[in-house]
Amino acid sequence: MRKNIFSLLLFIFLISVLPYLNSFAQTSDTSIVYKTVDRLKLKLYVFFPKNHKNADSDPCIIFFHGGSWIGGTPDQFFGQSKYLASRGMVAISVQYRIESLNGTSPIECIKDGKSAIRWVREHASNFGINPNMIAAGGGSAGGQVAAAAALLKAYDEKDENKTISSKPDALVLFNPVIDNGPNGYGYDRVKNYWQSFSPMNNIDSSAPPTLFMVGTRDQYIPTATAKKYQEIMESFGKRCDLVLYKNQKHGFFNTGKYYYKTLLQSDKFLTSLGYLKGEPKIRQDVKHQS
């Protein structure tokens, strides 16, 4: 009897939480080496839309995981990638060098981020990607990598073809640590070069349209910093959609209803830019949750 009750309770628990778990266990459709450093082969994990063909010209989004430039893994954004592929985009999650595995500095993270975007644009016609509709996104330090690829003039690999742009055409940022100056995140690690490294200090008229999502209780990104970023963007006449999530802390978007809420917000933003078409596929009841 107790065993049956336990089984029933376990079943109820599972069906109640599974809808709120993202797809970390998902596997990509394919993986591709985009860069080799010494013997290290860095990969792109690619999700294709249904019935996608190499002759297509679909929009693309490239995701960078968080982890303070120290840790993290590409599968952090497999759930978002799978969903956006179901909506018609090619979605890619990037493996880049990190301190814990490769002994690298934050600079190498930016170099790899730029390399990944440049590689995708250079090979776009081979994978059915529109080279003029390549968005980049990421969370925390991964959001910083995406923004850095869009805004920083430095940190390109010397042997790459600079005539091919490494700048994304749009940004989807999940609590990105975009201020790396004296009062910002990670300054102690980048203080010798922060002026050329901090995205917020390098915004100019070439900045792409940006979605910036952050919680009002984020430990690393004060609301004032997020608003300042938006203010600077708009001073250059550039679009920056700032969405504040009340009482949410850093990493709030990874699981639960805020995983769906931020994904829905991303869907709306990308639809407004013409990257997606039609209605979102996210559950309707999530749209109306507070």
C-alpha positions as CSV (number, residue, x, y, z in Angstrom):
1,M,0.0,0.0,0.0
2,R,2.8,2.4,1.0
3,K,4.6,1.6,-2.2
4,N,1.6,2.4,-4.3
5,I,1.1,5.7,-2.5
6,F,4.8,6.6,-3.0
7,S,4.6,5.8,-6.7
8,L,1.5,7.9,-7.0
9,L,3.1,10.8,-5.2
10,L,6.2,10.5,-7.4
11,F,4.1,10.5,-10.5
12,I,2.2,13.6,-9.5
13,F,5.5,15.3,-8.6
14,L,7.0,14.5,-12.0
15,I,4.1,15.6,-14.1
16,S,3.9,18.8,-12.1
17,V,7.6,19.8,-12.5
18,L,8.4,18.4,-16.0
19,P,6.7,21.2,-17.9
20,Y,8.9,23.7,-16.1
21,L,12.2,22.0,-16.8
22,N,14.2,23.1,-19.9
23,S,15.8,20.7,-22.3
24,F,19.3,20.3,-20.9
25,A,19.2,16.6,-21.8
26,Q,18.5,17.4,-25.5
27,T,21.2,16.6,-28.0
28,S,21.9,18.8,-31.0
29,D,21.3,17.7,-34.6
30,T,25.0,17.9,-35.4
31,S,28.2,19.3,-34.1
32,I,30.8,21.1,-36.2
33,V,34.4,22.1,-35.4
34,Y,34.8,25.9,-36.0
35,K,38.2,26.4,-34.6
36,T,41.3,24.5,-33.5
37,V,43.7,25.9,-31.0
38,D,46.8,23.7,-30.6
39,R,45.0,20.3,-30.4
40,L,41.8,21.6,-28.9
41,K,38.8,21.4,-31.3
42,L,36.1,23.9,-30.4
43,K,32.6,22.9,-31.6
44,L,29.3,24.4,-32.6
45,Y,26.2,22.4,-31.5
46,V,23.6,23.0,-34.2
47,F,19.8,22.6,-34.1
48,F,18.0,22.8,-37.5
49,P,14.4,23.6,-38.3
50,K,12.2,20.7,-39.4
51,N,12.9,19.9,-43.1
52,H,15.7,22.3,-43.3
53,K,17.9,22.2,-46.4
54,N,21.3,23.6,-47.2
55,A,19.8,25.5,-50.0
56,D,17.6,27.4,-47.5
57,S,18.4,30.9,-46.2
58,D,17.0,30.8,-42.6
59,P,17.8,33.2,-39.8
60,C,20.3,32.0,-37.2
61,I,21.0,32.6,-33.5
62,I,24.2,31.7,-31.8
63,F,24.2,31.2,-28.0
64,F,27.1,31.5,-25.5
65,H,26.7,29.8,-22.1
66,G,27.4,31.5,-18.8
67,G,30.0,30.7,-16.1
68,S,32.0,33.8,-15.3
69,W,34.5,33.0,-18.2
70,I,35.6,30.2,-15.8
71,G,33.1,27.3,-16.3
72,G,29.8,26.3,-17.9
73,T,28.9,24.1,-20.8
74,P,27.1,24.7,-24.2
75,D,24.1,22.6,-23.2
76,Q,22.9,25.5,-21.0
77,F,21.1,26.9,-24.1
78,F,20.1,23.6,-25.8
79,G,16.5,24.1,-24.6
80,Q,16.3,27.6,-26.1
81,S,18.0,26.3,-29.2
82,K,15.6,23.5,-29.8
83,Y,12.6,25.7,-29.3
84,L,13.9,28.4,-31.7
85,A,14.7,25.7,-34.3
86,S,11.1,24.6,-34.0
87,R,10.1,28.2,-34.9
88,G,12.2,28.2,-38.1
89,M,15.7,29.4,-37.1
90,V,19.0,27.6,-37.2
91,A,20.1,27.7,-33.5
92,I,23.7,27.1,-32.4
93,S,25.2,26.7,-29.0
94,V,29.0,27.4,-28.8
95,Q,31.8,25.7,-27.0
96,Y,34.5,28.3,-26.1
97,R,37.6,28.2,-24.0
98,I,37.2,28.7,-20.3
99,E,39.6,29.0,-17.4
100,S,38.7,25.9,-15.5
101,L,39.3,23.6,-18.5
102,N,41.8,25.6,-20.7
103,G,43.6,27.9,-18.3
104,T,42.5,30.9,-20.4
105,S,41.6,34.5,-19.6
106,P,38.3,36.3,-20.4
107,I,40.0,37.6,-23.6
108,E,40.1,34.1,-25.1
109,C,36.3,33.9,-24.5
110,I,35.8,37.0,-26.6
111,K,38.2,35.7,-29.3
112,D,36.3,32.4,-29.6
113,G,32.9,34.2,-29.6
114,K,34.0,36.4,-32.5
115,S,35.5,33.3,-34.3
116,A,32.3,31.4,-33.9
117,I,30.1,34.1,-35.4
118,R,32.6,34.8,-38.2
119,W,32.8,31.1,-39.0
120,V,29.0,30.7,-39.2
121,R,28.7,33.8,-41.5
122,E,31.6,32.6,-43.7
123,H,30.0,29.2,-44.1
124,A,26.3,30.3,-44.1
125,S,25.5,29.2,-47.6
126,N,26.7,25.6,-46.8
127,F,24.2,25.3,-43.9
128,G,21.2,27.1,-45.2
129,I,21.8,30.3,-43.1
130,N,21.1,33.9,-44.1
131,P,24.4,35.6,-43.4
132,N,22.6,38.9,-42.8
133,M,20.3,37.6,-40.1
134,I,22.6,36.2,-37.5
135,A,21.7,37.0,-33.9
136,A,23.7,36.2,-30.9
137,G,22.6,35.5,-27.3
138,G,23.8,34.3,-24.0
139,G,23.5,34.4,-20.3
140,S,25.7,36.2,-17.7
141,A,29.3,36.0,-19.0
142,G,27.9,34.4,-22.2
143,G,25.7,37.4,-22.7
144,Q,28.9,39.5,-22.2
145,V,30.6,37.5,-24.9
146,A,27.7,38.0,-27.3
147,A,27.6,41.8,-26.6
148,A,31.4,42.0,-26.9
149,A,31.3,40.4,-30.4
150,A,28.8,43.1,-31.4
151,L,30.6,46.1,-29.8
152,L,34.3,45.5,-29.2
153,K,36.9,46.6,-31.8
154,A,39.7,44.4,-30.3
155,Y,40.2,40.7,-29.6
156,D,40.0,39.2,-33.1
157,E,42.2,36.2,-33.9
158,K,45.1,37.4,-36.1
159,D,44.8,34.6,-38.7
160,E,41.1,35.1,-39.5
161,N,39.6,36.9,-42.5
162,K,38.6,40.2,-41.1
163,T,36.6,41.1,-44.2
164,I,34.0,38.7,-42.9
165,S,32.2,40.4,-40.0
166,S,32.0,38.8,-36.6
167,K,29.3,41.2,-35.5
168,P,25.9,39.7,-34.8
169,D,22.9,41.5,-36.4
170,A,20.8,41.3,-33.2
171,L,21.4,40.5,-29.5
172,V,19.3,38.4,-27.1
173,L,20.8,38.9,-23.6
174,F,19.9,37.0,-20.4
175,N,21.2,38.9,-17.4
176,P,24.5,39.8,-19.2
177,V,27.4,41.2,-17.2
178,I,27.9,44.0,-19.7
179,D,29.7,46.5,-17.4
180,N,33.2,45.3,-16.6
181,G,34.5,48.7,-15.4
182,P,35.6,49.7,-11.9
183,N,32.1,49.4,-10.5
184,G,31.0,46.5,-12.7
185,Y,31.4,42.7,-12.8
186,G,34.8,41.0,-13.1
187,Y,36.8,44.2,-13.0
188,D,39.5,42.6,-10.8
189,R,40.2,40.1,-13.6
190,V,40.2,42.6,-16.5
191,K,41.3,45.8,-14.9
192,N,44.4,46.1,-17.1
193,Y,42.3,46.3,-20.3
194,W,38.7,46.9,-19.2
195,Q,38.2,50.0,-21.4
196,S,38.4,47.9,-24.5
197,F,36.7,44.9,-22.9
198,S,33.5,46.2,-21.3
199,P,30.6,46.2,-23.8
200,M,28.8,49.1,-22.0
201,N,31.8,51.3,-22.5
202,N,32.1,50.5,-26.2
203,I,28.5,51.2,-27.5
204,D,28.4,53.2,-30.7
205,S,26.2,53.8,-33.7
206,S,26.9,50.3,-35.0
207,A,25.2,48.5,-32.1
208,P,22.6,46.0,-33.2
209,P,19.0,45.9,-31.8
210,T,19.1,44.4,-28.4
211,L,16.8,42.6,-25.9
212,F,18.2,42.9,-22.4
213,M,16.4,40.7,-19.7
214,V,17.4,41.0,-16.1
215,G,16.0,40.5,-12.6
216,T,15.5,43.5,-10.3
217,R,17.4,41.6,-7.5
218,D,20.4,40.5,-9.7
219,Q,23.5,40.4,-7.5
220,Y,25.8,41.4,-10.3
221,I,23.8,43.7,-12.6
222,P,22.1,46.5,-10.7
223,T,18.9,47.8,-12.3
224,A,20.6,51.2,-12.6
225,T,23.3,49.6,-14.8
226,A,20.7,47.9,-17.1
227,K,18.9,51.2,-17.5
228,K,22.2,53.0,-18.2
229,Y,23.0,50.5,-20.9
230,Q,19.6,51.2,-22.5
231,E,20.1,54.9,-22.1
232,I,23.4,54.8,-23.9
233,M,22.0,52.6,-26.7
234,E,19.1,55.0,-27.2
235,S,21.5,58.0,-27.3
236,F,22.9,56.5,-30.5
237,G,19.4,56.0,-31.8
238,K,19.6,52.2,-31.3
239,R,16.9,49.9,-30.1
240,C,17.3,48.3,-26.7
241,D,14.3,46.5,-25.2
242,L,14.9,46.3,-21.4
243,V,12.7,43.9,-19.6
244,L,12.9,43.8,-15.8
245,Y,11.7,40.8,-13.9
246,K,10.6,41.8,-10.4
247,N,12.5,40.2,-7.5
248,Q,14.4,37.8,-9.7
249,K,18.1,37.1,-9.0
250,H,21.0,36.2,-11.3
251,G,20.3,33.1,-13.4
252,F,16.6,33.3,-12.9
253,F,16.0,32.4,-16.6
254,N,17.5,28.9,-16.4
255,T,14.5,27.0,-15.0
256,G,10.8,27.2,-14.0
257,K,8.3,29.7,-15.4
258,Y,10.9,32.3,-16.0
259,Y,12.6,30.0,-18.5
260,Y,9.4,30.1,-20.5
261,K,8.8,33.8,-19.8
262,T,12.2,34.9,-21.1
263,L,12.0,32.5,-24.0
264,L,8.6,34.0,-24.9
265,Q,10.1,37.5,-24.7
266,S,12.9,36.4,-27.0
267,D,10.4,34.9,-29.4
268,K,8.5,38.3,-29.5
269,F,11.7,40.3,-30.0
270,L,12.9,38.0,-32.8
271,T,9.5,38.1,-34.5
272,S,9.5,41.9,-34.4
273,L,12.8,41.8,-36.3
274,G,11.5,39.3,-38.9
275,Y,13.6,36.4,-37.7
276,L,10.5,34.4,-36.7
277,K,7.0,34.3,-38.2
278,G,3.6,33.4,-36.8
279,E,2.5,32.8,-33.2
280,P,4.9,31.5,-30.4
281,K,4.6,27.8,-29.6
282,I,5.1,28.4,-25.9
283,R,2.1,27.3,-23.7
284,Q,-0.6,29.9,-23.6
285,D,-1.0,29.8,-19.9
286,V,2.6,30.8,-19.3
287,K,1.9,34.1,-21.1
288,H,-0.5,35.2,-18.4
289,Q,1.5,34.2,-15.3
290,S,2.7,37.0,-13.1
